[in-house]
Each structure stands twice: as structure tokens, then as C-alpha cells.
Amino acid sequence: MILSCNNIDKTFVDNHVLKNASFHIEDFEKAAIVGINGAGKTTLLKIITGLLPADTGLVTFAKGKSYGYLAQHQAVDSENTIFDELLTVKRDVLALETSMRQAELEMKSAQGAELELLLKKYADLTHHFESINGYAYKSEVTGILKGLGFDETDFSKKIATLSGGQKTRIALGKLLLQKPDLIMLDEPTNHLDLNSIAWLETYLLNYKGAVVIVSHDRYFLDKIATKIIEIDQGVVTSFPGNYSAYALQKQQLRTEKMNAYLNQQREIRHQEAVIEKLRQFNREKSIKRAESREKLLDKIERLEKPTEARTDMKLMLTPHKVSGNDVMQVTDLSKHFDGQPPLFENVSFEIKRGEHVAIIGDNGTGKTTLLKIINELIPADAGTIKLGANVEIGYYDQEHHVLHMEKTLFEEISDDYPYLTNTEIRNTLAAFLFTGEDVFQKIGTLSGGERGRVSLAKLMLSEANFLILDEPTNHLDIVSKEILETALNAYEGTILYVSHDRYFINKTASRILDLTHQTFVNYIGNYDYYLEKKDVQTSSFEIPSSSIPAQMPTAQKLDWKQQKETQALARKKENDLKKCEEKIEQLEQKSAALDDEIAKPENATNAVKLQTLSKEKADLVAELEMLYAKWEELSE
């Protein structure tokens, strides 16, 4: 066991966040903490890491074990470049490498006993350097940066020039490089694109330590978690398995609790009716029997009614009228920004009535830009967008530019929907958890999640038949996401949305457009289908986009000659990878042999021989580093 939490209790004024919470984390276990927004997940992590005191209770780490913690909005502030900032984690390796180089220099002029001491020192340093994987530290830093979505051209950028999300990714990279016995991450996927999330999943699954994650990304939790720690109204409960297993167990437990509650209520009502009847008889014996039953009834431990599975938002999306079958046609659309390569060129696609289409792709490929062009917020460079008959758009903007920061919640609704009565406006806002004086808050004072709920309220009132949504699940907790999923699946109109939430995409998408290589690849299915077909269909676009037709039905089909060229390139890459692996193995064997030579007593007194061997070793190490980098590139 690496971590034990016993009877942790925490209250903020009148909010009892944690009630005698107890759980433990085993070595190498992958655990997730779940609960609605405000349940106390981040509070629990801060108590574990000592950033916040518990009112009562005890947090215990196993002796000699280390931990690392990444907060939700933790950013690195430094004057270093990206690569150099991650290298700060490897100070001990860099210091050891400097000592080795210094020892090599000193051995050139040393003789006799001094040389023997230097030889022993150098052998010890080399052994230690190899034991901490010193020769691969640059490759390790490169691999983590690439995995987190940084290109090699980004490595020399100054930290100060990065966005907040990029700085958080740097903080995550530094934590992963530290390799503590226990990693604790608060919403680590918030600033990652789909490829980076998939890389992080694989990294954490293979991590030789324990992991505790707070996340609303259910797909991520299904892949990673072997235990779910739930916080529900201050009560902490552990469930074995991943998120889907937890959700099933939770529903079963809730059903059992509800049945027990309803059965007890029926029995209580029955006993109360019997007592009342006995009292009505108004006889000495009947009154005594009634009193006896009352005493027994008073001794019953009353069960509390289980909380509703969904007590959050109340969302119903209903189109005012039916659109034509052809909802939208995009033809030869192109967009780029000054000084940057094109986001997409000559893309064409159609949206039909009733389709639920998800747009996915790496960060910076132009997904949000496309939605803004469709909503006429920014112009396209070329191409046309044609809406079908009777199409009415409802737009959800992840940056909430459709909201007016200076207005109150009440004004935001009443100004856009003046026909609603005061009571109707209050009821609408109450359905999205804004009650009482909340309705007079300024939009500008709300959190991201609260603004998201206001945007969803306006979307519901719009009665549009074509919903365009940009990251609609951002800032929503799991329960709210499930409510949104249910509403969208019941919606009879058409939906086009951008999302990084793979579980959400899996639940709601009937078709996926993958924005890659400046064009769209079409998948008729959900996210699981996309993963199944991705390698086959995306390989068509690993050539310059200018040579690819924009129309999707033909863009996915290569002619015979192109297929042969693609297959030949794949075979060449495979052969190069095999040769690289063989060369690495040869050089590693040679390196081991050189170490044996350097350690031989007869070479200890031969300074010339020793210098030759040391230089050969240094050259070999440099060649190995190049081969490691090449192998990593070929393996991608």
C-alpha cells in the first residue's frame, strides 16, 4: 500500500464536503476520483498533498515513497525554452554526465596511482549513468514532448510565449519525467487533443507506479482506471473496475437502496394505518396494542431516500419546425491566417437532416474556425456554404461569445426571448440550476461551467432544427454530460459539433469528420468505428494535400498505382526500423565489451590505451543516441 486516507473530514462554512472519508491506494494501482462539480474531488487531492488541512483524519504515505501532483490549472513560469525546461528535471543526469566528461579530461594527463583512482571513479560514474538510463535522457524528453503534442520545431520556443494550456502541458511533462511512485493528476486531459490523450493513456497504463486521477473524461477513465473512488454528498465509496463497471454497480446499488426505502415506507404507512385503526376502536386493549406498535415503529432506523440519479440540469431540445432533407452543403471551402499554412483547402461535404456529425482533429487544425465560418463570425478565403430549406441554426460557442458579459442572467434570456413571462424565465434558469438571486448575477462574473449552462438554456429556448456546438461538454461534470447526451440523442433535428470527449462522441455521433492533412476524412459511425478504420482511411492522406481530390467519396479511394506506392513506403519504413534495431543491438554489445576492456587491470596503467578506449566509448554512445532518435521516429 502506497497511500492510506482514514476518516478525512472537511467542512467549508456550512458545506460538509468530506464526511469521514477512508480509502487506500495500492502500489501500481490506477485509481480515479469521480463526482459532480463541487463534490470535493480537488479538495481531497489538496488534502492528500498537504496543500489544504483536513478538519480531522489522517493521510499516510508508505515510507520512502515519493509522489507528484499536477493541479488543474498548474502552469510553468520560466525563461527557459520548452526543451531546456524539461531538462531541469534531469539535473542529476546532467551533473553526472559533466562529471564523466571531467574525469575523461583528467585521465589524459594522469599516471600511476592517480590514474587508477580516476579509472575506478570513471567506471563507477559510467555504471551509475547507465543504471539511470542516462544515455537516453534526450530521447526520453523528446518522446514526452511529442506525446504531449509538441512538434520538434516547438522545442526552442520560450515558455513565456506559450498559452496557459501549453504551460500546463509542460508542467505535466515535467511531472512524468520525475517518475514518482505515485502520480496525482487533476483533469490532465483538459488541454490535450485526441492523439495526446491516447498517448497519455498508454503512458499511464504502462507506468511503473501508482496513479490517482480526477477526470470527467469517461473514455479515459475506462481505459486507465482499475478502481473508482466516488464522492457523493460527502460520502466516499470505492468501487473495483473502470468507469463503466462503476456506473453499472452504482445503478444496481441505487436500485437496491430505492427498493429498500420504498419497502420500508410501505411498511411504515401500513403500521401507521393499523395504529390509527386500533386507536379508533377506543378500547383499553386496542389502545395498548396501538401504543406497543408505536414504540416498535419509533425504534425503526429510518432509511434516507436515495438521491436521484439525475438531479442536475433539465434539458429538452425540440425543433420548432422540420428542415428540408439537405441541411447544409459545403463546397471547396478554404481558410488560412496570415503568415501561417492553410488550415484546410477545397474541402467539401454535406449534412443531411437527422444526422449527428462530430468533427474531430488535432488542436490547431481549424475545427472551431470552420464552425465560426458557418455561423458567419469570420469569412472563408474561398468556397461556399449553402443552407437548406427551413434550416434554423442554434449555435453553442465554447468561448461563449454569444453571451453578453454585461447583462444579468435574467436579462440575457428576457432580451432574446421577450415573449417569455418572468415566471417562465425563472423556471428556465432554475432548470439549469440558477435559482433565487442567482438570476441577477452578471454573466461576466460566472465560471466557465456556469456560462456553459446559460448557453445551453438559450440553445433549448431557440427551438432550432440545426444545432452547431463547439466543445459542449467543456466544464460539465459527468452527470451533466449524460443529461446532454440523452437530450441530443432524443433530438429530432440535425447536429454538427466539435468535441474532444471520446465517450460523448461514442454516445451521440452517427458520423465523424476527421480534419487531418488540411482535408476531411469521413467515417460513417461513432468513435469506436473511427478507431477501427482510422489507419486504413487516413493513410490515403499522408501525401501532399494538393494532390488529393477534395470530394470525400473519391478522396478515400486511391487508384492502383497510389496504393502500390503507399504499400512500398510502408515496407521500406518497416525494413529501416528492423535495420535500426539490429544496429542498436550490435552497438550495445560493443559498448558492453568496451566497458569490460576499460575495467581490465592491464589497461589501468596504460594511459594511451585507456584514452583510446574512452574516445571509442564516447563516439559509440553518440552514435547510439542518434540511432535511438531515429528508431523513435520510425516507430511513430
N, C-alpha and C positions, 0 to 999 in steps of 0.2 A: 504493500500500500504506500502510495506516494503522498496522498493528501487526505486528511480527515477533518470534517466540519461537524461539530457537535453542538446542538441546541443554540444555533445562531439566532439571535433576536434583534430586530431593528425597527424603530418607530420614528417617523418624521412628524412631529406635532400630533395630529390625530390620525395619521396614516400608518397602520401597523403593517409594514412591508414584508417582514420575515417573522414567522412565528415558530420558534424553536426548531429551526431548520437543521437537519442532520443528513449527511451523506458522505461517501468516501470515493476516492479515485485510485484505482489500482495502477501499478506500473504498466506502461504501454497501452492503457485503456484510452479509447476515443469517446469522449462524452460531450453531449450538447445540453445547454440550459435553454429551456423554452418557456414562453408565457406571453401574455398580451403586453402591449406597450404600457409601461408604468408598473409592471408586476414586481420589479425588483431585480431583474437579471444583472444589469450593470452594477447595481448596489452590491449584490452578492460578490461579484468579481472584485470590486474595490475593497470589500471587507477581507476577502481571501488574501489579496496582495498587500494589505495593511494601509491602503490609501484612505480608508474610512474605518472608524472604530465601530465594532458591534456594541449594542447595549449590554448583551450578555452572550455567553457561548465561547467556544474555543476553536481556533483554526490551528491545525498541527501539520507540519511538513515532515516527511521522513528525514532522518539525519543524513546530512551530506548531499541532499538533493537540491538542485537548482531549478528556478522557474523563470519564465519570461512572460511579459504581459503587453499586449497591444490594445490600447484603448480605441474607442470607436472613431474618434477624430484626432488621433495622435499623428502629429506631423513632425518631420525632421527640419530643424532650422540650422543651416550650416553654410559656410562659404565654399565648401568643397564641391568638386564635381560629383556626379552620381556614382561613378566607379570608385573614386577615392573615398567617398563617404562610406561605402560598404567595406572598403579595405580597412577602415578603422576597427572593425570587428576582429580583424586578423592581426592585431598588433603583436601578439606573441609569436606568430608565424614569421612576420616581417622582421622582428627583432632577432629571431633565431637564424633567419637567412643572412642577416647582416653579420652576425657572429661567425657564421660559416665562412663568409667571404673574407672576413678579417683574419680568421685562422689560416685560410689558404695563402693570404699575403705574407703572414708571419712565417709560415713553413718554408717559404722560398729562401729565406736568409738564415734559418735556424739550423743548428747542428747538435749532434750528440744527445745529451740528456734533455736539453731544451726541446729538441725536435721530437723526441719520444713522447714528452708530455703533450706537445702540440698535436701529435698524431692521435694520442688517446682522446684528447679533448675533441678533435675533429671527428673521430669515429663516433663518440658519444652524441655530438651535435647532429651528425648525419642520421644516426639511428633515431633520435628523438624527432627530427624533422620529418622523416619518413613515417614514423608512428602516428603523427598528427596530420598525415596526408598533405604535407607541406608543398610538395611538388605540384599539386593540383589546385592550390588555393585560387589562382586566377581563373581557372576553368570553372571552379565552384561559384565564384562571384558572377561570372558571365552567365552561367546556367540559371541562377536565381533571377538575375535581372531580366533575361529573356523570358523566363517563365512568367514573370510579373508584368510582361507587356512592354518592356523597354527594348528598343532596337539598338544595335551597336553604335549607330550614329548619335544616339542619345547619351551615351556613356560620358561624354566630355562636357555635357551641359552642366551649368552651375545649379545647385539645389535652390538657390534664391530665385531662379527664373521659373520654377515649376509651379503647377497648380496645387491646391490643397490636397486633391485626390492623389496626385503623383507623389507628393511628400509623404502621404500616409502609406503608399506602396513602398517607398524607400524604407520607412520605419518597419514595415512588415518584412522586407528583405533582410534588414539588419538582425531582426529577431530570429529569423530562420537560420541565418549564418551562425548565430550564437549556439544553437543546438542545446538548449536547456533540457533538463529531464522532464519538465512539464511546461508546455506552451499553453497560454490562455489568450484567446482571441475574441474580441468584441466586434461583431459584424465585419469579418475580414473580407467579405466578397463585395462590399458596397462600392468600391472604386475599381473593380476588376471587370474586364469583358469576359465573354463566354470562354474563350481559349485560356485565359489566365486562371479562371475559376477551375476549369478542368485540370489544368496543371497543378494548382494548389491542392485539389482533391487527391491527385496521385501522390503528391509530395507528402501530405499528411497521413495518407493511408500507409505509406512505407516508412514513416518517421519512427525512428528507434527511441521513442519516448512517449509520454502521455500527452494527450491534447484535451483541452476543455474549450468549447466554442459556444458563443452566443450568436445565434443567427436566425433570420426569418426565411432563409433560403432552404426550402424543404427538399429540393432535389439534392442540394449539397449535403444536408443532414442525412438523407437516405444513403448517400454514398459513403459518408465518413463515420457516422455515429454507431457505437455499439451499446450505448446507454443514453437514455434521455432523462434529464433532471428537470422536472416540471415545477414551476412556481404558479400556484393557483390560489388567489386570495390569501397570500402569505404562507400557505402550506406547501412544503417542498416534498415531492414524491419522486422516487427513482423507478424507471421502467427499463427492462432489458430490451435490446434491439435498436433498430433505427427509427426514423420518424414515422414511417408508415405503420410499423409494428406498434409503436406507441399510440398512434391515433386510433388503431383498432382496439387496443386494450383500454384506452381511455373511454371509448364509446361503450364498450362492454361493461366497464365498471360503473359508468354513469347510468346505464340502463338498469343494472342491478340495484344501485342506490335509489334510483327513482321508484323501482318496483317495491323495494323495502319501505320507502317513505309512504307510497300510496297505500300499501297493505296496512301499515301502522295507522295511517289516517282513517282508513275504513274501520279498523278495529276500535279506534278511539271514538269515532262517531257512533258505532254500534253500542259501545259501553255507555256513552252519554245518553243515548236513546233509552237503553234499559234502565239506567238510573232515574231518568225523568219519569219513565212509566211506573217504576216502583214507588217513587215519591207521590205519584198521582193516586196510587191505591190508598195512601194515607192511613196505613195500619202500622202498628208497632214493629212487627216482624219485617214488613216490606221496607220500612224506613231504615231499620238496622242493616238490612241487606244492601240498600242503596248506599248507606254510609260506608259499608265494608268495601263495596265496589269502587267508591270514590277514592278511598285510601290506596287501593291497588292501582287505580288509574294515575294517581298523583306520583306514585313511585316509578312509573314507566319513564325510561330515558328517551325523551322525545328526539326523533331524528330530524335534522335540518333538511329542508328541501334542497336537493342538488341544484347548483347553478345551471342556468340554461346553457346549452351547448353554444348558442349564438346569441349573446345579449348585446352585441355591438351594433353596428350600423344596420339600418333598414333600407335596402336599396332595391328599387324596382325600375327597370328600364323598358319603356313601352313607346314604340314609334307612333307618331300622330297619324301618319299615312304611309301607304306602301309605295316604295320607289319602283322604277322600271327595272327590268331584269339586268340591263347593262348599267352598273352603278358608276364606274369610272374607267376611263381609258387614258393611259399614259403612253405618249408616243415620242420616241427619240429625245428623251429628256437628258440634259447635261448641266453640270454645275461645277464651278471651281471658284476659289477665292484667290485674290491677287497674291502672287509670289508663292503659290502652293500648287502641287499637282492636282489634276481633276479628282473630285470626289467620285463622280460617276459620269459616263458618257454614253449618249444614244441608248438609254435604257427604255424599254417598252414593256408594259404589262397591262392586264385588265383585271378589274374586280367585278364579280357578279353578285347579284342580290343574295343575301343569306350567308355569304362566305365570312369566315373568321380568319383573317390573314395576319400572321405575325411577321414582322421584319426583324431580322437578326443580323449581326455582323460585329466586327471588332470596333472598339472605340475609335472615333475619328473618321469612319468610313462614309458618313453622310446620312445616317438614318433619320436623325432629328431634322436635319436640313431638308430632307425630302418632305417630311410632314409639314414643315413651315412653308415650303413652296406650294404644296397642295392647298394650304389654308391662306395663301396669298400674303404671307407675312414677309417673305423675301422673294425676289424674282429668280427664275431659271435663266441660264445662259442661252439655252436653246430647247426646242421641243414644246409639246402641247399637253395640256391636261383637260380632258373633256368629261364633265359630269353628265350622268344620265337623267332621264325624265323624273321629276318629283323628288330628286335627291336633296335632303336637308342634312347638313353636317353638324355634328356635335363634337367639339374639339376639347380634349384634355391635354393641357400643356404641362410638362414636368416642371418647368420653371414658373408656372402659374402667372404668366404674363396676361392671361385673360381675366385675372382678378385685379381689382383696384385697391392698392395698398392704403389709400387714404380713407376708404369707406369702412363703415362697420359691417358686420356680417348681415345684419338686418337690411341695411341699405343696399348691399351687394345683390341680395335676392329681390328686394322690392323694386329697385330701379330697372332691373332686367325683366321682371315679371310683374308689372304694375297692376295686373288684374287679380293678383292673389290678395286675399284678406290678411290682416295682421295675424289672425289665428292660424291660417294656412301656412304663412311664412314661418311662424314659430314651430308649428308641427313638423315642417320640412327640416328645419335646423335641428330640432330635437331628435329626428330620425338619424341624424349624423352626429349625435352626442353633444350638441350645443343647446344648453337649457338655461333658463333664468336670465341673469345678467350677462351670460356669455355672448348673447346675440348682439350686444352693444360694444363688443371688442372691435378694435381696428384690425383689418386684415393684415396690416404691416406688423402687428405685434404677435401674430400666430406663429407656431412652429411649422416646419415643413409638413409634418403629418396632418396637422390641423388644416393647413391650406389645401392639402390634398382632399380632405373630407368636404371642404366647401366647394371645390371644383367638381367633385362627384355629385354633390347636391344639385349644382347648376346643370350638370350633364343630365341628371334624372329629370329635371324640370323641362329641359329643352325639347323632349319628345322627338328628337332627331331620329332619322332612319339610317344614317351612316355615321358611326362613331369612329373618330380618329383619336387614338390615345397614345401619348408619349410617356413611357415608363409609369403606367398607372399604379403599380404595386410599390413604388418607392415610398418609404416611410410608413407603410402599412404593416401591422402585425399579422401573424398567421391567420387568426380568426377573421380579421377584416379582409384579407386576401381571399379566403374561402367564400366569404359573402359576395365579394366582387365576382369571383369565378361563377358562382351559382347564378348571379344576375346576368352575366354575359352569356352563359350557356342557355338561359331561358329567353334571351333577347331575340326577337324575330327579325331585326334589321341586319345590317351589314357592319362588319368591324374590320378596321385596319389599325394595327398597333405596333409600337416598338417596345421590346422588353428584353431584359437580361435574365428574367426569372424563368428558369427552365421548367420548373414544376407547373407554374402558371401557364406557360406556353403549351405544355403537355396536356393540360386540362381544357384549354379553351381554343386552341388553334386547329383549323381544318386544313390549313395550307401555310407553308413557310416560304418567305422570300429571303434568301441569304445574300446580303450585299457584300460581294467579295470580288477583288480584282476589277473594281470600277463598274461592275455589272451585277445583275440579279440572277441567282440560280434558284429555280422553282422546285419545291417539294410538295407533293400532294399528300399531306399527312401531318402528324404532330411532331414534337421534338424527338421522341424515340425513333420515329421513322426517318427524320433528318439525320440522326446519328448513324443509322443503319446504312443510308445511301450516300452520306456525305463524301466519302473518299472517292467513290466512283464518279459522282457528278461534278465535284469540284475540280478533279484532275483535268477536266476539259478546259479550265480557265487558267491553267498555270503557264500560259503563253501570253505575249503582249495583247492587251485588250483590243488594240486597234485591228487585230486580225480576226476578231471574233464577231460574228453577227449579233446584233442586239436583240433580235426577236428570240424569246425564250424557248419556244417549241423546237427551233432549229439549233439554238446555241448549245444545247445539251448533247447534240449528236455530232460526233466527229466523223469525218469521212475515213475511209480505209487507210489512206496514207498517213493521216494525222494520228490515228490510233497506233499504227506501227511505230511512228516516231516517239510517241509517248511511252510505249512499252520498251523501246530501245533505251530511252533515257532512264527509265526505272531500273532496267537490268544493269546499266552502266553504274548507276548510283549504288546498287547492291554489291557489285563487284569491287568498286572503290572502297566501300565500307569493309568488306572482307579483307582486302589487301591491307587496309589501315590497321585493322585488328591484329593481323599476322605480324606486321612490322612492330606494333607496340609490344606484342608478346616477345619478339626477338630482342628488342632493346631493353625490356625489363629483365630478361635473363642475363643480358650482357651487363646491365647495371649491377645485378646481384654478384656476378663474377668479379667485377671491378672492386666491389666492396670487400670481397674475400682477399683479393690481391693487396689492397691497401692495408688490410689487417695483418698480413703476414709479417713475422718478426724480421725476416731478412730484408724486407723493404723499408723497415722502420729507420734504418741507419743510412739508407740510400736516398739522399735528398733529391737528386736528379730524377731517379726513378719515381719517387713519390710525387714530384711536381708534374711529371708526365701523366701519371695515373689520375691525379686530381684534375688536370685540364681535360683529359679524356672523359672523366666523370661529369664535369660541368657541361661539356659540349653535348654529351649524351642526354643529360637532363633537359637542356634547352630544346633538343630535337624531340624529346618525348612530350614536352609541353605543347609544341606545335602540333604533334600528332593527336594529342588529347583534344585540342581545339578543333582539329579537322574532323576527328571521329564524332564529336558532339554536333558539328554542322551537318555531317552526312546522316546522323541518326534522326534528325528532325523530320 
